[in-house]
Amino acid sequence: MIEPLGPRVLIRPLEKETTTKSGIILPETAKEKPQQGVVEAIGTEEEMLTDLAVGDKVLFAKYTGSEIQVDGTTYLIMDEGEVLARIK
């Protein structure tokens, strides 16, 4: 697994539905980038300013973070300050 360094978080983006309510299937090119995700790992706790924890569902800006692929799964690594809110 990846361990972020410093005040960074590793987030697994949550994909939006690929089918509309009326049953229309959206192609990859029509999908928007996700803005919600789940915290998979956090950096050095002593350097973190927030109390984010693994498993928190969060909201982030559309084009933030660095996208990486690990074992076929897409993750985002971003500074903790780029996380906008925790979803409860």
MOPAC internal coordinates of N, CA, C and O (Angstrom, degrees):
PM7 1SCF
backbone

  N    0.0000 0     0.00 0     0.00 0    0    0    0
  C    1.4581 1     0.00 0     0.00 0    1    0    0
  C    1.5290 1   109.08 1     0.00 0    2    1    0
  O    1.2310 1   120.68 1   -19.36 1    3    2    1
  N    1.2831 1   116.31 1   160.64 1    3    2    1
  C    1.4637 1   123.07 1  -179.18 1    5    3    2
  C    1.5223 1   109.17 1   -93.95 1    6    5    3
  O    1.2310 1   120.69 1   -45.50 1    7    6    5
  N    1.3273 1   116.28 1   134.50 1    7    6    5
  C    1.4563 1   121.88 1   177.17 1    9    7    6
  C    1.5243 1   108.26 1  -115.07 1   10    9    7
  O    1.2310 1   120.12 1   -68.95 1   11   10    9
  N    1.3355 1   117.37 1   111.05 1   11   10    9
  C    1.4627 1   119.76 1   179.22 1   13   11   10
  C    1.5293 1   110.68 1   -64.10 1   14   13   11
  O    1.2310 1   120.68 1   -31.03 1   15   14   13
  N    1.3232 1   116.30 1   148.97 1   15   14   13
  C    1.4546 1   121.54 1   178.05 1   17   15   14
  C    1.5210 1   109.88 1  -103.48 1   18   17   15
  O    1.2310 1   120.73 1   -32.19 1   19   18   17
  N    1.3277 1   116.21 1   147.81 1   19   18   17
  C    1.4541 1   121.02 1   179.42 1   21   19   18
  C    1.5201 1   111.90 1    65.89 1   22   21   19
  O    1.2310 1   120.07 1    25.55 1   23   22   21
  N    1.3194 1   117.48 1  -154.45 1   23   22   21
  C    1.4620 1   121.22 1  -177.35 1   25   23   22
  C    1.5397 1   112.05 1   -84.31 1   26   25   23
  O    1.2310 1   120.71 1  -119.64 1   27   26   25
  N    1.3160 1   116.24 1    60.36 1   27   26   25
  C    1.4709 1   121.65 1  -179.97 1   29   27   26
  C    1.5241 1   110.00 1  -122.27 1   30   29   27
  O    1.2310 1   121.19 1   -20.37 1   31   30   29
  N    1.3175 1   115.32 1   159.63 1   31   30   29
  C    1.4619 1   120.87 1   177.75 1   33   31   30
  C    1.5271 1   109.65 1  -129.29 1   34   33   31
  O    1.2310 1   121.18 1   -30.59 1   35   34   33
  N    1.3171 1   115.35 1   149.41 1   35   34   33
  C    1.4579 1   122.81 1   174.70 1   37   35   34
  C    1.5158 1   106.53 1  -104.57 1   38   37   35
  O    1.2310 1   120.60 1   -56.86 1   39   38   37
  N    1.3300 1   116.45 1   123.14 1   39   38   37
  C    1.4616 1   121.59 1  -175.23 1   41   39   38
  C    1.5189 1   109.91 1  -123.04 1   42   41   39
  O    1.2310 1   121.10 1   -44.11 1   43   42   41
  N    1.3450 1   115.50 1   135.89 1   43   42   41
  C    1.4682 1   121.26 1   172.29 1   45   43   42
  C    1.5220 1   106.44 1   -97.15 1   46   45   43
  O    1.2310 1   119.90 1   -70.61 1   47   46   45
  N    1.3449 1   117.80 1   109.39 1   47   46   45
  C    1.4687 1   120.52 1  -178.84 1   49   47   46
  C    1.5239 1   110.84 1   -62.46 1   50   49   47
  O    1.2310 1   121.11 1   -36.99 1   51   50   49
  N    1.3229 1   115.49 1   143.01 1   51   50   49
  C    1.4618 1   121.82 1   175.44 1   53   51   50
  C    1.5174 1   108.12 1   -94.84 1   54   53   51
  O    1.2310 1   120.48 1   -58.68 1   55   54   53
  N    1.3052 1   116.68 1   121.32 1   55   54   53
  C    1.4648 1   121.50 1  -178.25 1   57   55   54
  C    1.5249 1   110.17 1   -74.34 1   58   57   55
  O    1.2310 1   121.04 1   -35.42 1   59   58   57
  N    1.3211 1   115.62 1   144.58 1   59   58   57
  C    1.4664 1   120.94 1   175.66 1   61   59   58
  C    1.5156 1   109.83 1   -78.22 1   62   61   59
  O    1.2310 1   120.90 1   -14.62 1   63   62   61
  N    1.3001 1   115.89 1   165.38 1   63   62   61
  C    1.4635 1   121.92 1   177.48 1   65   63   62
  C    1.5227 1   109.98 1   -57.33 1   66   65   63
  O    1.2310 1   120.13 1   -36.84 1   67   66   65
  N    1.3171 1   117.36 1   143.16 1   67   66   65
  C    1.4565 1   121.03 1   177.79 1   69   67   66
  C    1.5272 1   111.67 1   -97.99 1   70   69   67
  O    1.2310 1   120.29 1   177.49 1   71   70   69
  N    1.3238 1   117.04 1    -2.51 1   71   70   69
  C    1.4547 1   121.67 1   178.91 1   73   71   70
  C    1.5292 1   108.70 1  -124.51 1   74   73   71
  O    1.2310 1   120.49 1   -45.40 1   75   74   73
  N    1.3309 1   116.68 1   134.60 1   75   74   73
  C    1.4591 1   120.29 1   178.49 1   77   75   74
  C    1.5297 1   109.34 1   -76.32 1   78   77   75
  O    1.2310 1   120.85 1    -9.44 1   79   78   77
  N    1.3347 1   115.98 1   170.56 1   79   78   77
  C    1.4700 1   120.60 1   179.40 1   81   79   78
  C    1.5179 1   111.80 1   -60.43 1   82   81   79
  O    1.2310 1   120.20 1   150.77 1   83   82   81
  N    1.3315 1   117.23 1   -29.23 1   83   82   81
  C    1.4658 1   120.37 1  -179.12 1   85   83   82
  C    1.5332 1   112.19 1   -86.33 1   86   85   83
  O    1.2310 1   120.18 1  -178.74 1   87   86   85
  N    1.3576 1   117.26 1     1.26 1   87   86   85
  C    1.4543 1   120.42 1   175.38 1   89   87   86
  C    1.5146 1   115.57 1    96.35 1   90   89   87
  O    1.2310 1   120.08 1  -175.35 1   91   90   89
  N    1.3250 1   117.45 1     4.65 1   91   90   89
  C    1.4675 1   120.52 1   179.48 1   93   91   90
  C    1.5327 1   108.84 1   -78.75 1   94   93   91
  O    1.2310 1   120.36 1   -51.55 1   95   94   93
  N    1.3206 1   116.92 1   128.45 1   95   94   93
  C    1.4592 1   122.06 1   179.08 1   97   95   94
  C    1.5180 1   108.98 1   -87.21 1   98   97   95
  O    1.2310 1   120.92 1   -53.74 1   99   98   97
  N    1.3339 1   115.84 1   126.26 1   99   98   97
  C    1.4580 1   121.00 1  -178.38 1  101   99   98
  C    1.5254 1   110.24 1   -87.47 1  102  101   99
  O    1.2310 1   120.07 1   -47.60 1  103  102  101
  N    1.3332 1   117.47 1   132.40 1  103  102  101
  C    1.4685 1   119.58 1   175.92 1  105  103  102
  C    1.5258 1   110.21 1   -73.30 1  106  105  103
  O    1.2310 1   120.27 1   -17.37 1  107  106  105
  N    1.3386 1   117.09 1   162.63 1  107  106  105
  C    1.4668 1   122.46 1   179.68 1  109  107  106
  C    1.5225 1   112.08 1   -53.27 1  110  109  107
  O    1.2310 1   120.00 1   140.88 1  111  110  109
  N    1.3330 1   117.61 1   -39.12 1  111  110  109
  C    1.4609 1   121.18 1  -176.14 1  113  111  110
  C    1.5252 1   112.84 1   -69.18 1  114  113  111
  O    1.2310 1   119.61 1   159.76 1  115  114  113
  N    1.3322 1   118.34 1   -20.24 1  115  114  113
  C    1.4597 1   121.49 1  -178.73 1  117  115  114
  C    1.5250 1   112.68 1   -93.23 1  118  117  115
  O    1.2310 1   120.25 1   170.79 1  119  118  117
  N    1.3151 1   117.13 1    -9.21 1  119  118  117
  C    1.4607 1   120.33 1  -178.11 1  121  119  118
  C    1.5200 1   110.65 1   -75.38 1  122  121  119
  O    1.2310 1   121.32 1   -35.14 1  123  122  121
  N    1.3298 1   115.09 1   144.86 1  123  122  121
  C    1.4598 1   120.23 1   174.37 1  125  123  122
  C    1.5200 1   108.40 1   -88.85 1  126  125  123
  O    1.2310 1   120.98 1   -24.28 1  127  126  125
  N    1.3310 1   115.73 1   155.72 1  127  126  125
  C    1.4572 1   119.78 1   176.11 1  129  127  126
  C    1.5307 1   108.29 1   -66.42 1  130  129  127
  O    1.2310 1   120.03 1   -38.68 1  131  130  129
  N    1.3317 1   117.54 1   141.32 1  131  130  129
  C    1.4680 1   119.44 1   179.33 1  133  131  130
  C    1.5167 1   111.81 1   -66.43 1  134  133  131
  O    1.2310 1   121.06 1   -28.65 1  135  134  133
  N    1.3318 1   115.58 1   151.35 1  135  134  133
  C    1.4533 1   121.38 1   177.59 1  137  135  134
  C    1.5209 1   111.44 1  -123.24 1  138  137  135
  O    1.2310 1   120.72 1  -174.65 1  139  138  137
  N    1.3360 1   116.22 1     5.35 1  139  138  137
  C    1.4539 1   121.07 1   177.28 1  141  139  138
  C    1.5140 1   108.59 1  -125.45 1  142  141  139
  O    1.2310 1   121.16 1   -28.79 1  143  142  141
  N    1.3133 1   115.40 1   151.21 1  143  142  141
  C    1.4509 1   119.15 1   178.74 1  145  143  142
  C    1.5062 1   111.16 1  -163.32 1  146  145  143
  O    1.2310 1   121.49 1    -1.57 1  147  146  145
  N    1.3328 1   114.76 1   178.43 1  147  146  145
  C    1.4503 1   122.09 1   179.69 1  149  147  146
  C    1.5251 1   108.37 1  -117.25 1  150  149  147
  O    1.2310 1   120.54 1   -47.25 1  151  150  149
  N    1.3318 1   116.57 1   132.75 1  151  150  149
  C    1.4548 1   121.32 1   178.40 1  153  151  150
  C    1.5278 1   108.39 1   -70.13 1  154  153  151
  O    1.2310 1   120.53 1   -58.78 1  155  154  153
  N    1.3254 1   116.59 1   121.22 1  155  154  153
  C    1.4612 1   122.18 1  -179.43 1  157  155  154
  C    1.5280 1   111.58 1   -99.33 1  158  157  155
  O    1.2310 1   119.99 1   151.03 1  159  158  157
  N    1.3381 1   117.62 1   -28.97 1  159  158  157
  C    1.4692 1   121.71 1   179.12 1  161  159  158
  C    1.5193 1   108.25 1  -159.48 1  162  161  159
  O    1.2310 1   120.90 1   -27.72 1  163  162  161
  N    1.3222 1   115.89 1   152.28 1  163  162  161
  C    1.4589 1   121.15 1   176.80 1  165  163  162
  C    1.5224 1   109.05 1  -122.75 1  166  165  163
  O    1.2310 1   121.14 1   -22.84 1  167  166  165
  N    1.3269 1   115.43 1   157.16 1  167  166  165
  C    1.4597 1   121.10 1  -179.59 1  169  167  166
  C    1.5139 1   111.68 1   -77.02 1  170  169  167
  O    1.2310 1   120.95 1    24.81 1  171  170  169
  N    1.3024 1   115.79 1  -155.19 1  171  170  169
  C    1.4547 1   122.78 1  -178.02 1  173  171  170
  C    1.5225 1   110.16 1   -62.43 1  174  173  171
  O    1.2310 1   120.39 1   -64.75 1  175  174  173
  N    1.3342 1   116.86 1   115.25 1  175  174  173
  C    1.4613 1   121.20 1  -175.23 1  177  175  174
  C    1.5228 1   113.10 1   -59.42 1  178  177  175
  O    1.2310 1   120.29 1   147.01 1  179  178  177
  N    1.3459 1   117.04 1   -32.99 1  179  178  177
  C    1.4584 1   120.06 1  -179.48 1  181  179  178
  C    1.5245 1   111.51 1   -65.50 1  182  181  179
  O    1.2310 1   120.25 1   152.62 1  183  182  181
  N    1.3133 1   117.12 1   -27.38 1  183  182  181
  C    1.4618 1   121.19 1  -178.55 1  185  183  182
  C    1.5266 1   113.16 1   -92.54 1  186  185  183
  O    1.2310 1   120.04 1   168.94 1  187  186  185
  N    1.3413 1   117.53 1   -11.06 1  187  186  185
  C    1.4646 1   121.17 1  -178.03 1  189  187  186
  C    1.5351 1   109.74 1   -74.76 1  190  189  187
  O    1.2310 1   120.63 1   -42.45 1  191  190  189
  N    1.3174 1   116.41 1   137.55 1  191  190  189
  C    1.4630 1   121.62 1   178.25 1  193  191  190
  C    1.5225 1   111.66 1   -94.93 1  194  193  191
  O    1.2310 1   120.25 1   160.44 1  195  194  193
  N    1.3283 1   117.12 1   -19.56 1  195  194  193
  C    1.4593 1   121.53 1  -179.35 1  197  195  194
  C    1.5260 1   109.60 1  -107.91 1  198  197  195
  O    1.2310 1   120.92 1    -8.89 1  199  198  197
  N    1.3111 1   115.85 1   171.11 1  199  198  197
  C    1.4672 1   120.17 1   178.98 1  201  199  198
  C    1.5306 1   111.61 1  -103.45 1  202  201  199
  O    1.2310 1   120.70 1  -143.57 1  203  202  201
  N    1.3357 1   116.26 1    36.43 1  203  202  201
  C    1.4627 1   119.45 1   176.75 1  205  203  202
  C    1.5165 1   109.53 1   -61.41 1  206  205  203
  O    1.2310 1   121.00 1   -34.71 1  207  206  205
  N    1.3307 1   115.70 1   145.29 1  207  206  205
  C    1.4555 1   120.78 1  -179.64 1  209  207  206
  C    1.5252 1   109.51 1  -134.95 1  210  209  207
  O    1.2310 1   121.04 1   -23.22 1  211  210  209
  N    1.3076 1   115.61 1   156.78 1  211  210  209
  C    1.4638 1   120.87 1   176.24 1  213  211  210
  C    1.5266 1   108.29 1   -58.32 1  214  213  211
  O    1.2310 1   120.80 1   -46.70 1  215  214  213
  N    1.3274 1   116.07 1   133.30 1  215  214  213
  C    1.4590 1   121.73 1  -179.30 1  217  215  214
  C    1.5183 1   113.99 1    99.10 1  218  217  215
  O    1.2310 1   119.98 1   165.84 1  219  218  217
  N    1.3378 1   117.65 1   -14.16 1  219  218  217
  C    1.4693 1   120.44 1   177.88 1  221  219  218
  C    1.5223 1   109.72 1   -65.25 1  222  221  219
  O    1.2310 1   120.62 1   -43.00 1  223  222  221
  N    1.3355 1   116.42 1   137.00 1  223  222  221
  C    1.4615 1   122.01 1   172.74 1  225  223  222
  C    1.5201 1   106.08 1   -91.21 1  226  225  223
  O    1.2310 1   120.48 1   -52.74 1  227  226  225
  N    1.3474 1   116.68 1   127.26 1  227  226  225
  C    1.4618 1   120.48 1  -172.91 1  229  227  226
  C    1.5268 1   111.65 1  -129.54 1  230  229  227
  O    1.2310 1   121.93 1   -15.78 1  231  230  229
  N    1.3216 1   113.91 1   164.22 1  231  230  229
  C    1.4571 1   123.50 1   177.21 1  233  231  230
  C    1.5259 1   107.24 1  -115.21 1  234  233  231
  O    1.2310 1   120.23 1   -43.38 1  235  234  233
  N    1.3368 1   117.17 1   136.62 1  235  234  233
  C    1.4625 1   121.47 1   179.81 1  237  235  234
  C    1.5137 1   109.29 1  -141.60 1  238  237  235
  O    1.2310 1   120.42 1   -16.58 1  239  238  237
  N    1.3392 1   116.81 1   163.42 1  239  238  237
  C    1.4597 1   122.03 1  -179.99 1  241  239  238
  C    1.5278 1   110.06 1   -65.45 1  242  241  239
  O    1.2310 1   120.82 1   -26.32 1  243  242  241
  N    1.3088 1   116.04 1   153.68 1  243  242  241
  C    1.4651 1   122.89 1  -172.66 1  245  243  242
  C    1.5265 1   114.57 1   -59.04 1  246  245  243
  O    1.2310 1   119.36 1   137.67 1  247  246  245
  N    1.3010 1   118.82 1   -42.33 1  247  246  245
  C    1.4683 1   121.07 1  -174.00 1  249  247  246
  C    1.5254 1   111.94 1  -116.43 1  250  249  247
  O    1.2310 1   120.17 1  -135.73 1  251  250  249
  N    1.2976 1   117.28 1    44.27 1  251  250  249
  C    1.4609 1   121.64 1  -177.64 1  253  251  250
  C    1.5282 1   110.72 1  -106.78 1  254  253  251
  O    1.2310 1   120.80 1   -18.85 1  255  254  253
  N    1.3037 1   116.08 1   161.15 1  255  254  253
  C    1.4592 1   121.09 1   174.98 1  257  255  254
  C    1.5168 1   113.65 1    79.84 1  258  257  255
  O    1.2310 1   121.68 1    -8.78 1  259  258  257
  N    1.3260 1   114.39 1   171.22 1  259  258  257
  C    1.4644 1   122.59 1   177.22 1  261  259  258
  C    1.5189 1   108.33 1  -108.96 1  262  261  259
  O    1.2310 1   120.66 1   -56.69 1  263  262  261
  N    1.3186 1   116.34 1   123.31 1  263  262  261
  C    1.4623 1   121.35 1  -177.72 1  265  263  262
  C    1.5250 1   110.29 1   -83.91 1  266  265  263
  O    1.2310 1   120.87 1   -46.99 1  267  266  265
  N    1.3305 1   115.94 1   133.01 1  267  266  265
  C    1.4652 1   121.28 1   176.43 1  269  267  266
  C    1.5227 1   108.86 1  -134.88 1  270  269  267
  O    1.2310 1   120.66 1   -22.22 1  271  270  269
  N    1.3241 1   116.34 1   157.78 1  271  270  269
  C    1.4695 1   122.78 1   177.19 1  273  271  270
  C    1.5179 1   108.11 1  -117.50 1  274  273  271
  O    1.2310 1   120.45 1   -50.07 1  275  274  273
  N    1.3252 1   116.75 1   129.93 1  275  274  273
  C    1.4557 1   122.34 1   176.15 1  277  275  274
  C    1.5208 1   107.48 1  -133.25 1  278  277  275
  O    1.2310 1   120.37 1   -60.99 1  279  278  277
  N    1.3180 1   116.90 1   119.01 1  279  278  277
  C    1.4697 1   122.60 1   179.82 1  281  279  278
  C    1.5355 1   112.15 1    51.11 1  282  281  279
  O    1.2310 1   120.57 1  -139.71 1  283  282  281
  N    1.3341 1   116.52 1    40.29 1  283  282  281
  C    1.4566 1   121.45 1   177.08 1  285  283  282
  C    1.5177 1   115.02 1    81.50 1  286  285  283
  O    1.2310 1   119.65 1  -179.77 1  287  286  285
  N    1.3221 1   118.28 1     0.23 1  287  286  285
  C    1.4641 1   122.10 1   178.71 1  289  287  286
  C    1.5191 1   109.02 1  -105.94 1  290  289  287
  O    1.2310 1   120.59 1   -43.48 1  291  290  289
  N    1.3296 1   116.48 1   136.52 1  291  290  289
  C    1.4624 1   121.95 1   179.41 1  293  291  290
  C    1.5223 1   109.53 1   -91.52 1  294  293  291
  O    1.2310 1   121.07 1   -46.28 1  295  294  293
  N    1.3264 1   115.56 1   133.72 1  295  294  293
  C    1.4547 1   122.47 1   176.87 1  297  295  294
  C    1.5232 1   108.93 1  -129.57 1  298  297  295
  O    1.2310 1   121.18 1   -18.31 1  299  298  297
  N    1.3252 1   115.35 1   161.69 1  299  298  297
  C    1.4514 1   122.51 1   171.47 1  301  299  298
  C    1.5190 1   108.15 1  -120.39 1  302  301  299
  O    1.2310 1   120.45 1   -45.07 1  303  302  301
  N    1.3358 1   116.74 1   134.93 1  303  302  301
  C    1.4596 1   121.14 1   170.61 1  305  303  302
  C    1.5143 1   105.78 1  -109.00 1  306  305  303
  O    1.2310 1   120.74 1   -53.21 1  307  306  305
  N    1.3351 1   116.18 1   126.79 1  307  306  305
  C    1.4641 1   119.88 1  -179.01 1  309  307  306
  C    1.5128 1   110.56 1  -145.40 1  310  309  307
  O    1.2310 1   121.21 1   -20.91 1  311  310  309
  N    1.3256 1   115.30 1   159.09 1  311  310  309
  C    1.4585 1   120.47 1   173.44 1  313  311  310
  C    1.5154 1   108.14 1   -65.15 1  314  313  311
  O    1.2310 1   120.29 1   -33.76 1  315  314  313
  N    1.3180 1   117.05 1   146.24 1  315  314  313
  C    1.4594 1   120.21 1  -178.44 1  317  315  314
  C    1.5317 1   111.38 1   -59.60 1  318  317  315
  O    1.2310 1   119.91 1   151.70 1  319  318  317
  N    1.3430 1   117.77 1   -28.30 1  319  318  317
  C    1.4564 1   121.45 1   179.70 1  321  319  318
  C    1.5226 1   113.54 1   -68.40 1  322  321  319
  O    1.2310 1   120.26 1   164.07 1  323  322  321
  N    1.3476 1   117.11 1   -15.93 1  323  322  321
  C    1.4592 1   120.97 1   178.18 1  325  323  322
  C    1.5269 1   112.42 1   -83.32 1  326  325  323
  O    1.2310 1   120.61 1   170.06 1  327  326  325
  N    1.3282 1   116.44 1    -9.94 1  327  326  325
  C    1.4662 1   120.22 1   174.24 1  329  327  326
  C    1.5185 1   106.89 1   -78.87 1  330  329  327
  O    1.2310 1   120.48 1   -57.09 1  331  330  329
  N    1.3274 1   116.69 1   122.91 1  331  330  329
  C    1.4624 1   121.15 1  -174.71 1  333  331  330
  C    1.5224 1   113.51 1   -84.66 1  334  333  331
  O    1.2310 1   120.20 1   143.26 1  335  334  333
  N    1.3356 1   117.22 1   -36.74 1  335  334  333
  C    1.4566 1   119.93 1  -175.67 1  337  335  334
  C    1.5255 1   110.79 1  -164.06 1  338  337  335
  O    1.2310 1   121.32 1   -21.85 1  339  338  337
  N    1.3278 1   115.08 1   158.15 1  339  338  337
  C    1.4592 1   122.73 1   172.55 1  341  339  338
  C    1.5323 1   106.44 1   -98.26 1  342  341  339
  O    1.2310 1   120.21 1   -44.59 1  343  342  341
  N    1.3028 1   117.20 1   135.41 1  343  342  341
  C    1.4675 1   121.82 1   179.49 1  345  343  342
  C    1.5212 1   108.02 1   -97.53 1  346  345  343
  O    1.2310 1   120.70 1   -55.87 1  347  346  345
  N    1.3096 1   116.26 1   124.13 1  347  346  345
  C    1.4760 1   120.64 1  -179.36 1  349  347  346
  C    1.4931 1   111.46 1  -105.80 1  350  349  347
  O    1.2310 1   120.10 1   180.00 1  351  350  349

